[in-house]
């Protein structure tokens, strides 16, 4: 990796000439948001400049200038990441793609859409629905950019049925660190044509190239969907129902789990008490939220009868139907608010989004909660029960930051070791960024990390693109 150089006034002038005076921010014009992502515990640093290009040509010109002068470049979308991935730890510039926010073209005969990377997930989902399509990836943070989703291979709540973001990327335009423009993956449904550079770029977290355009696969929008709340006595009983639900032939769109305390906090935060706390005279301690979709309501309710039988046998207190538009909106608004609720209630927060085998979820959650008690740290958890992706947060209030970091580090060390023991992975969808590099190395091993680093060197010989992240 080359030694980085200072961003001089002359270079700032050249950047300004590329993107325009209003779109090259320096000094006091750089807002605090550009210094951090949604998890400030993982680092904050204000970049020397922020560039907001509006086209692939402008991105290419920025990258060529920075590569020629060894200026580090950190790519940023909406900044909703949780692992410090968009923090400019080495200074230099932040290249923010949020001005590149156009939905360019639908190909309705081939079920695809072309978009720029700054399109927000919520806007694409709504627009696709208006055209009769569904864009299936459904991460919890709906205001995230699609380019960011691709960069971390985000999964979300519908991944159990429809897969992760990777499964919907057919082609992309990428600017390499050198400033060269690379077209990857012709928009066909399958190919066996050499190494898949497209899939190498997906999930690379902005370390190999800058995504400037995407061709994404769509599916016909399901004609009907219904959600079902399954209240249980405790999280162990709730999680134990998941394999049976998956084996029942229901093909659920999503299977979410949540513990009672986060449900109560969400209700207080949103003012909507949509999850019942007492069912059949019994106190609910945890919930499974299942969504079924299909061609019509009759088809769904035939499967719902099977779900009711499975739930009863697994110990659910009831199966509560969520089928009106207002009920659906309230339930999923409550679910989507979980992270916001946790952040609003905590002065300090650390997180993991490990993925473990589905039949190990309860064991892992119990292990982490025990770690929290041993170290005096509160644990909050929820996640995607259908695919074993768990969102677990260590939170603290009125505590010394250094003490909190010391305690959570002990929890994280033990938790990631347990995850590896169970055959799990460090991240299911949030990525590695800066925060989880050590755990990736311990999990993947030196050989795999060496190969990743070799790939990085091929794409980015000077190491200017998002330095200090993932494998370096």
C-alpha positions, -999 to +999 in steps of 0.1 A: +000+000+000+013+034-010+018+062+016-011+086+014-006+122+005-022+154+017-052+168+000-038+202-011-058+233-020-048+227-057-063+192-056-094+205-039-097+230-067-095+202-093-122+182-074-144+213-074-140+216-111-152+181-115-184+182-094-191+219-090-186+243-061-218+232-043-208+196-044-173+197-031-175+204+007-145+214+028-140+228+063-171+239+082-193+229+052-188+192+061-216+181+084-210+158+113-229+130+095-200+126+071-177+117+100-196+086+111-221+060+104-250+048+127-225+032+151-202+060+163-185+037+188-166+023+158-149+056+150-155+092+139-133+113+116-142+143+095-127+139+060-107+166+043-133+170+016-167+155+006-174+150-031-210+144-044-207+134-080-238+131-102-225+107-129-202+078-137-179+102-156-175+124-125-168+094-103-142+082-128-125+117-129-124+118-090-109+083-088-083+090-114-072+122-097-070+106-063-052+075-076-026+096-094-020+116-062-024+088-036-054+104-019-076+079+001-112+077-009-140+064+013-173+056-006-205+065+012-242+060+005-269+070+030-245+064+059-268+038+076-241+012+081-233-003+115-196-013+113-177+020+106-175+011+069-180+047+056-158+065+081-127+081+065-103+068+090-073+078+069-087+112+060-087+122+023-122+124+007-155+109+012-172+102-022-209+102-015-232+087-042-265+101-029-268+126-058-268+096-081-304+088-072-323+081-104-344+051-113-334+050-149-354+024-167-377-006-163-375-035-187-409-050-181-405-079-206-373-091-188-383-082-153-354-058-146-348-022-135-317+000-139-309+023-111-282+046-098-266+036-065-281+065-044-317+054-049-331+046-015-345+012-009-379+025+002-382+045-030-373+016-052-397-007-034-426+017-038-418+025-074-414-012-084-448-019-068-464+008-088-452-010-119-466-044-107-432-057-095-416-066-062-379-059-054-375-087-028-345-076-007-360-060+024-333-049+050-348-032+081-333+002+073-356+013+044-338+046+039-305+029+031-292+033-005-294+004-029-257+008-037-250+004+000-272-027+001-252-042-027-219-033-011-228-052+020-250-079+004-278-069+027-304-096+035-334-085+055-367-100+065-377-117+032-343-134+027-357-167+040-379-171+009-363-148-017-326-146-008-303-117-002-294-087-024-267-107-042-295-128-058-310-098-075-280-081-090-276-089-127-252-062-139-234-032-127-212-003-139-181+001-116-154+027-115-121+011-104-096+029-082-076+038-113-106+057-127-113+030-154-149+021-160-158-015-159-191-030-171-199-063-152-224-090-158-247-088-188-283-087-176-291-124-182-303-148-156-274-172-158-238-173-171-208-195-171-183-171-186-151-169-165-146-157-130-176-138-116-162-103-111-198-091-106-202-113-075-168-104-062-179-068-062-211-075-044-204-075-007-169-059-011-180-029+010-165-003-013-130-016-011-126-028-048-146-002-068-173+024-068-207+012-079-223+037-103-252+018-119-271-014-112-294-037-132-316-055-107-339-084-110-376-080-102-404-105-096-442-102-100-457-085-070-475-111-049-512-105-050-518-111-013-499-114+019-508-119+056-487-118+087-492-139+118-481-132+154-472-163+174-467-154+211-447-178+233-437-181+269-400-175+263-374-171+236-363-207+238-398-221+231-403-195+204-371-203+185-377-240+188-408-236+166-388-223+136-375-256+122-410-270+123-424-239+105-398-242+078-404-279+073-441-276+071-441-266+034-454-231+040-428-213+020-430-182+043-419-149+031-403-141+065-399-155+100-388-130+125-382-134+162-383-108+190-380-108+227-406-092+249-385-063+262-377-049+227-414-052+218-424-032+249-398-006+241-410-003+205-446+001+217-436+029+241-416+046+213-442+043+185-473+045+207-486+014+190-492-016+212-496-041+184-480-072+200-502-086+228-486-090+262-512-113+277-527-141+256-551-167+268-544-154+303-507-161+300-478-136+298-460-136+265-422-135+268-412-138+231-428-137+196-424-152+162-437-131+133-445-151+102-455-136+068-471-157+040-476-144+005-492-159-026-516-155-055-547-150-034-560-150+002-576-185-001-542-200-009-526-182+021-553-193+045-549-229+035-513-226+045-523-206+076-543-236+089-511-257+087-492-229+105-518-229+133-513-266+138-475-263+139-477-234+162-500-251+186-478-282+188-447-259+194-464-243+224-476-210+209-504-194+230-523-184+198-519-175+162-530-139+157-539-129+122-526-095+108-544-090+075-559-054+073-537-027+058-536-007+091-527-037+111-499-047+087-485-012+087-486-010+125-469-044+131-442-039+105-436-003+117-431-016+152-406-043+139-387-018+117-384+006+147-364-018+168-329-005+160-341+031+163-356+023+197-324+007+209-304+037+198-328+062+214-327+044+247-289+039+249-260+063+255-236+037+241-242+008+218-222-021+203-236-047+180-232-080+162-252-095+134-239-130+134-255-158+115-258-193+131-276-225+121-313-221+128-313-249+154-285-231+173-303-197+177-317-204+211-284-218+224-265-188+211-289-162+224-289-178+259-251-178+258-249-141+250-275-131+275-254-150+302-223-131+290-242-098+294-252-107+330-216-118+339-202-085+325-230-061+337-241-052+302-277-051+290-283-073+259-311-065+234-318-089+206-341-096+176-336-109+141-343-132+112-352-166+127-358-181+093-321-178+083-304-176+116-293-140+113-293-124+148-291-088+156-277-085+191-268-052+209-248-044+240-262-012+254-252+011+282-264+042+300-247+064+325-215+044+322-179+054+314-171+049+277-138+031+283-154+008+308-182+000+285-158-008+256-138-031+279-169-050+290-184-053+255-151-065+241-151-094+265-187-102+254-178-099+217-147-120+220-166-149+237-197-145+215-178-147+182-158-177+194-191-194+203-205-184+169-175-201+152-180-232+174-216-235+162-205-232+126-217-196+122-203-166+104-192-131+117-218-112+097-251-120+080-257-087+063-241-057+081-206-064+067-172-062+083-161-026+078-136-015+104-153-029+135-153-066+128-119-071+110-103-089+138-132-113+142-132-120+104-095-129+105-101-152+135-130-168+118-117-171+082-081-178+090-049-163+076-050-182+043-085-168+034-076-133+046-044-135+025-064-143-006-088-114+001-059-091+005-044-103-028-077-096-045-077-061-030-041-055-043-051-065-078-080-041-079-064-013-059-026-015-060-022+018-041-047+009-015-066+042-017-102+029-018-118+026+017-085+018+034-084+000+067-116-019+061-125-056+057-091-073+052-066-045+056 
